[in-house]
Amino acid sequence: MKTMASNSELPSLVMAPVDCPVCGAKTAAQADKRCKANQDTSVKGQCMMASQDDEGNFVMPTAESYAAFEKGFAAFIGQ
């Protein structure tokens, strides 16, 4: 019988700073001036959908940490 990993064994995602692919903003405050100003007001700016850290900087998981998380998650669900 295959044992599933526990939730506590899932690797943490390591976040790294990223720039908005649309306007180059590094923070939500910059995006509010750059991205939103150049888009239809009924549509949320592309970069405004990115994750932010506590200081308002845009961040994404590193490729390595995301791969490790996916592998851990597959073990968690028993694949």
KOLZASE-98946 format. One line per field, with one value per atom (N, C-alpha, C, CB): atom name; residue in three letters; x, y, z; residue number from 1. Coordinates in Angstrom, 2 decimals, decimal comma. Glycine has a CB too. Layout:
BEGIN
name [CA;...]
resn [ALA;...]
x [X;...]
y [Y;...]
z [Z;...]
resi [NUM;...]
//
This chain:
BEGIN
name [N;CA;C;CB;N;CA;C;CB;N;CA;C;CB;N;CA;C;CB;N;CA;C;CB;N;CA;C;CB;N;CA;C;CB;N;CA;C;CB;N;CA;C;CB;N;CA;C;CB;N;CA;C;CB;N;CA;C;CB;N;CA;C;CB;N;CA;C;CB;N;CA;C;CB;N;CA;C;CB;N;CA;C;CB;N;CA;C;CB;N;CA;C;CB;N;CA;C;CB;N;CA;C;CB;N;CA;C;CB;N;CA;C;CB;N;CA;C;CB;N;CA;C;CB;N;CA;C;CB;N;CA;C;CB;N;CA;C;CB;N;CA;C;CB;N;CA;C;CB;N;CA;C;CB;N;CA;C;CB;N;CA;C;CB;N;CA;C;CB;N;CA;C;CB;N;CA;C;CB;N;CA;C;CB;N;CA;C;CB;N;CA;C;CB;N;CA;C;CB;N;CA;C;CB;N;CA;C;CB;N;CA;C;CB;N;CA;C;CB;N;CA;C;CB;N;CA;C;CB;N;CA;C;CB;N;CA;C;CB;N;CA;C;CB;N;CA;C;CB;N;CA;C;CB;N;CA;C;CB;N;CA;C;CB;N;CA;C;CB;N;CA;C;CB;N;CA;C;CB;N;CA;C;CB;N;CA;C;CB;N;CA;C;CB;N;CA;C;CB;N;CA;C;CB;N;CA;C;CB;N;CA;C;CB;N;CA;C;CB;N;CA;C;CB;N;CA;C;CB;N;CA;C;CB;N;CA;C;CB;N;CA;C;CB;N;CA;C;CB;N;CA;C;CB;N;CA;C;CB;N;CA;C;CB;N;CA;C;CB;N;CA;C;CB;N;CA;C;CB;N;CA;C;CB;N;CA;C;CB;N;CA;C;CB]
resn [MET;MET;MET;MET;LYS;LYS;LYS;LYS;THR;THR;THR;THR;MET;MET;MET;MET;ALA;ALA;ALA;ALA;SER;SER;SER;SER;ASN;ASN;ASN;ASN;SER;SER;SER;SER;GLU;GLU;GLU;GLU;LEU;LEU;LEU;LEU;PRO;PRO;PRO;PRO;SER;SER;SER;SER;LEU;LEU;LEU;LEU;VAL;VAL;VAL;VAL;MET;MET;MET;MET;ALA;ALA;ALA;ALA;PRO;PRO;PRO;PRO;VAL;VAL;VAL;VAL;ASP;ASP;ASP;ASP;CYS;CYS;CYS;CYS;PRO;PRO;PRO;PRO;VAL;VAL;VAL;VAL;CYS;CYS;CYS;CYS;GLY;GLY;GLY;GLY;ALA;ALA;ALA;ALA;LYS;LYS;LYS;LYS;THR;THR;THR;THR;ALA;ALA;ALA;ALA;ALA;ALA;ALA;ALA;GLN;GLN;GLN;GLN;ALA;ALA;ALA;ALA;ASP;ASP;ASP;ASP;LYS;LYS;LYS;LYS;ARG;ARG;ARG;ARG;CYS;CYS;CYS;CYS;LYS;LYS;LYS;LYS;ALA;ALA;ALA;ALA;ASN;ASN;ASN;ASN;GLN;GLN;GLN;GLN;ASP;ASP;ASP;ASP;THR;THR;THR;THR;SER;SER;SER;SER;VAL;VAL;VAL;VAL;LYS;LYS;LYS;LYS;GLY;GLY;GLY;GLY;GLN;GLN;GLN;GLN;CYS;CYS;CYS;CYS;MET;MET;MET;MET;MET;MET;MET;MET;ALA;ALA;ALA;ALA;SER;SER;SER;SER;GLN;GLN;GLN;GLN;ASP;ASP;ASP;ASP;ASP;ASP;ASP;ASP;GLU;GLU;GLU;GLU;GLY;GLY;GLY;GLY;ASN;ASN;ASN;ASN;PHE;PHE;PHE;PHE;VAL;VAL;VAL;VAL;MET;MET;MET;MET;PRO;PRO;PRO;PRO;THR;THR;THR;THR;ALA;ALA;ALA;ALA;GLU;GLU;GLU;GLU;SER;SER;SER;SER;TYR;TYR;TYR;TYR;ALA;ALA;ALA;ALA;ALA;ALA;ALA;ALA;PHE;PHE;PHE;PHE;GLU;GLU;GLU;GLU;LYS;LYS;LYS;LYS;GLY;GLY;GLY;GLY;PHE;PHE;PHE;PHE;ALA;ALA;ALA;ALA;ALA;ALA;ALA;ALA;PHE;PHE;PHE;PHE;ILE;ILE;ILE;ILE;GLY;GLY;GLY;GLY;GLN;GLN;GLN;GLN]
x [0,85;0,00;0,90;-0,96;0,55;1,31;0,88;1,12;1,84;1,52;1,55;2,51;0,55;0,52;1,37;-0,93;1,99;2,74;1,75;3,62;2,21;1,33;1,46;1,67;0,47;0,45;1,68;-0,82;2,17;3,33;4,62;3,49;4,61;5,80;5,88;5,83;4,85;4,89;5,94;3,49;6,78;7,81;7,16;8,81;7,80;7,31;7,74;7,83;6,90;7,27;8,21;6,01;9,29;10,23;9,88;11,73;9,55;9,12;10,31;8,04;10,30;11,34;10,68;12,28;11,34;10,76;10,63;11,62;9,56;9,34;8,82;8,35;9,00;8,44;7,18;9,48;6,27;5,07;5,49;4,08;4,99;5,35;4,72;4,94;3,71;3,02;3,69;1,56;3,92;4,40;5,75;3,40;6,29;7,59;7,54;8,47;6,36;6,23;6,80;4,75;7,43;7,97;7,05;9,37;6,18;5,30;3,87;5,80;2,94;1,54;1,36;0,65;2,11;1,99;2,43;2,83;3,52;3,97;2,94;5,35;2,39;1,42;0,16;1,06;-0,21;-1,40;-1,24;-1,67;-0,02;0,24;0,52;1,41;1,23;1,65;0,63;2,96;0,38;-0,44;-1,90;-0,32;-2,44;-3,85;-4,13;-4,29;-3,21;-3,41;-3,47;-2,30;-2,88;-2,82;-3,85;-1,45;-4,76;-5,74;-7,15;-5,51;-8,06;-9,48;-9,81;-10,36;-10,48;-10,76;-11,70;-11,37;-12,41;-13,29;-12,53;-14,43;-11,27;-10,43;-9,32;-9,84;-9,10;-8,04;-6,69;-8,18;-5,74;-4,41;-3,80;-3,49;-3,13;-2,55;-1,65;-1,76;-0,80;0,15;-0,52;1,27;-1,69;-2,38;-2,87;-3,56;-2,79;-3,21;-2,07;-3,78;-0,86;0,31;0,26;1,61;0,97;1,09;2,01;1,61;1,77;2,59;3,10;1,80;4,29;4,78;4,22;6,34;4,64;4,13;4,45;4,67;5,46;5,87;5,30;7,37;4,44;3,81;4,61;3,55;5,72;6,52;5,89;7,99;5,90;5,38;6,35;5,15;5,81;6,62;5,96;6,83;6,80;6,33;7,21;6,36;6,71;7,55;8,71;6,72;9,87;10,98;10,63;12,33;11,21;10,93;11,30;11,70;12,42;12,88;11,92;14,27;11,46;10,56;9,20;10,40;8,76;7,48;7,55;7,09;8,66;8,84;8,85;10,15;9,54;9,59;8,20;10,60;7,46;6,11;5,21;5,53;5,29;4,47;4,78;4,71;6,07;6,47;5,92;8,02;6,04;5,51;4,00;5,92;3,33;1,88;1,41;1,33;2,13;1,79;1,90;2,72;2,93;3,09;1,96;4,48;1,58;0,52;-0,80;0,35;-1,11;-2,39;-2,25;-2,92;-1,05;-0,86;-0,66;-1,98;-0,11;0,14;1,48;0,05]
y [-1,18;0,00;1,25;-0,01;2,18;3,42;4,41;4,05;5,02;5,98;7,38;5,85;8,16;9,55;10,41;10,08;11,43;12,39;13,21;13,30;13,74;14,60;16,04;14,50;16,83;18,23;18,97;18,91;18,59;19,27;18,95;18,87;17,91;17,56;18,28;16,07;19,04;19,76;20,86;20,36;20,95;22,01;23,39;21,80;24,37;25,75;26,36;26,59;27,24;27,98;29,11;28,53;29,27;30,36;31,45;29,89;32,62;33,71;34,60;34,56;35,08;35,97;37,18;35,23;38,33;39,54;39,38;40,77;39,94;39,94;41,30;38,81;41,61;42,83;42,46;43,53;43,39;43,18;42,97;44,40;41,92;41,69;42,71;40,30;43,44;44,41;45,79;44,52;46,29;47,67;47,79;48,48;46,70;46,74;47,17;47,66;47,38;47,80;46,72;48,08;47,18;46,26;46,19;46,71;47,19;47,26;47,57;48,32;47,34;47,66;49,15;47,17;49,97;51,43;51,87;52,14;51,28;51,61;51,15;50,96;49,97;49,42;50,27;47,98;50,82;51,66;52,86;52,12;53,35;54,51;54,10;55,31;52,98;52,58;51,71;51,83;50,54;49,54;49,97;48,20;50,34;50,70;51,91;50,99;52,84;54,05;53,76;55,05;52,66;52,33;51,29;51,85;50,93;49,90;50,42;48,65;49,72;50,01;49,97;48,98;50,97;51,05;49,94;52,39;49,29;48,20;46,88;48,03;46,87;45,67;45,91;45,29;44,95;45,07;44,95;43,99;45,80;45,74;44,36;46,77;43,88;42,54;42,34;42,31;43,31;43,12;43,24;44,13;43,80;43,91;42,55;44,88;41,52;40,18;39,38;39,43;39,92;39,21;39,17;39,87;38,21;38,15;39,26;36,76;39,72;40,78;40,34;42,09;40,84;40,59;41,66;40,58;41,64;42,60;44,04;42,26;44,26;45,62;46,09;45,71;45,26;45,65;45,32;47,10;44,57;44,16;42,94;43,88;42,88;41,72;40,55;42,02;39,37;38,17;36,97;37,90;36,01;34,73;33,64;34,70;32,40;31,31;31,06;30,02;30,72;30,36;29,05;30,24;28,83;27,61;26,37;27,62;26,44;25,30;24,97;25,58;26,00;25,73;25,27;26,99;25,77;25,35;23,87;26,23;23,48;22,08;21,16;21,91;21,58;20,78;20,68;21,38;21,78;21,78;20,84;23,21;20,91;20,01;18,54;20,32;18,24;16,86;16,44;16,73;17,31;17,02;16,88;18,10;17,72;17,67;16,36;18,87;15,93;14,65;13,51;14,40;13,55;12,53;12,65;12,66;13,87;14,12;13,51;15,62;13,64;13,11;11,65;13,98;11,10;9,68;9,28;8,96;10,18;9,84;9,20;11,09]
z [0,00;0,00;0,00;1,23;-0,85;-0,97;0,12;-2,38;0,80;1,85;1,27;3,04;1,61;1,16;2,09;1,09;1,51;2,31;3,13;1,41;4,23;5,03;4,54;6,55;4,86;4,46;4,98;4,96;6,15;6,74;5,98;8,20;5,14;4,38;3,04;4,15;2,68;1,41;1,48;1,07;0,45;0,45;0,34;-0,72;0,92;0,84;-0,49;2,02;-1,00;-2,20;-1,81;-2,93;-2,56;-2,35;-3,36;-2,52;-2,85;-3,72;-4,10;-3,03;-5,36;-5,86;-6,52;-6,86;-6,47;-7,08;-8,60;-6,75;-9,15;-10,60;-11,03;-11,01;-12,30;-12,90;-13,67;-13,83;-13,77;-14,58;-16,04;-14,44;-16,68;-18,07;-19,02;-18,49;-18,57;-19,41;-19,34;-18,99;-18,11;-17,98;-17,29;-17,23;-16,75;-16,09;-14,63;-16,82;-14,08;-12,68;-11,75;-12,33;-10,68;-9,67;-8,44;-9,25;-8,28;-7,12;-7,54;-6,12;-6,62;-6,89;-7,10;-5,74;-6,36;-6,50;-7,89;-5,43;-8,41;-9,77;-10,79;-10,06;-10,60;-11,54;-11,59;-11,17;-10,44;-10,38;-11,30;-8,94;-11,45;-12,31;-13,74;-11,77;-13,93;-15,27;-15,99;-15,19;-15,46;-16,14;-16,21;-15,44;-15,07;-15,03;-15,91;-13,59;-15,96;-16,74;-18,24;-16,45;-18,65;-20,07;-20,49;-20,42;-19,61;-19,94;-19,74;-19,09;-20,35;-20,19;-18,71;-21,00;-18,21;-16,77;-16,29;-16,44;-17,21;-16,79;-16,63;-17,80;-17,04;-16,96;-15,95;-18,36;-15,07;-14,08;-14,79;-12,96;-14,44;-15,04;-14,90;-14,40;-15,94;-15,94;-14,72;-17,23;-14,42;-13,33;-11,96;-13,43;-11,92;-10,64;-10,15;-10,77;-11,01;-10,61;-9,99;-11,81;-10,02;-9,49;-7,97;-9,97;-7,38;-5,93;-5,46;-5,48;-4,25;-3,67;-2,31;-3,56;-1,95;-0,61;0,33;-0,58;1,58;2,57;2,25;3,93;1,42;1,07;-0,26;1,03;-0,89;-2,15;-3,40;-2,14;-3,24;-4,39;-5,03;-3,98;-6,36;-7,05;-6,88;-8,54;-6,62;-6,42;-7,08;-4,91;-7,46;-7,99;-7,41;-9,54;-7,33;-6,86;-7,83;-6,67;-7,31;-8,18;-8,88;-7,38;-10,04;-10,81;-10,00;-12,15;-9,29;-8,50;-7,37;-7,92;-6,65;-5,53;-6,03;-4,65;-7,18;-7,73;-8,15;-8,94;-8,77;-9,18;-7,96;-9,99;-6,90;-5,67;-5,04;-4,67;-5,06;-4,50;-5,30;-4,50;-6,64;-7,48;-7,19;-8,97;-7,05;-6,75;-5,39;-6,78;-4,40;-3,07;-3,06;-2,10;-3,86;-3,93;-4,57;-4,70;-5,62;-6,26;-5,25;-7,48;-4,40;-3,36;-2,33;-2,66;-2,02;-1,04;-1,49;-0,81;-2,79;-3,27;-3,73;-4,43;-3,61;-3,87;-5,30;-3,35;-6,12;-7,53;-7,69;-8,41]
resi [1;1;1;1;2;2;2;2;3;3;3;3;4;4;4;4;5;5;5;5;6;6;6;6;7;7;7;7;8;8;8;8;9;9;9;9;10;10;10;10;11;11;11;11;12;12;12;12;13;13;13;13;14;14;14;14;15;15;15;15;16;16;16;16;17;17;17;17;18;18;18;18;19;19;19;19;20;20;20;20;21;21;21;21;22;22;22;22;23;23;23;23;24;24;24;24;25;25;25;25;26;26;26;26;27;27;27;27;28;28;28;28;29;29;29;29;30;30;30;30;31;31;31;31;32;32;32;32;33;33;33;33;34;34;34;34;35;35;35;35;36;36;36;36;37;37;37;37;38;38;38;38;39;39;39;39;40;40;40;40;41;41;41;41;42;42;42;42;43;43;43;43;44;44;44;44;45;45;45;45;46;46;46;46;47;47;47;47;48;48;48;48;49;49;49;49;50;50;50;50;51;51;51;51;52;52;52;52;53;53;53;53;54;54;54;54;55;55;55;55;56;56;56;56;57;57;57;57;58;58;58;58;59;59;59;59;60;60;60;60;61;61;61;61;62;62;62;62;63;63;63;63;64;64;64;64;65;65;65;65;66;66;66;66;67;67;67;67;68;68;68;68;69;69;69;69;70;70;70;70;71;71;71;71;72;72;72;72;73;73;73;73;74;74;74;74;75;75;75;75;76;76;76;76;77;77;77;77;78;78;78;78;79;79;79;79]
//
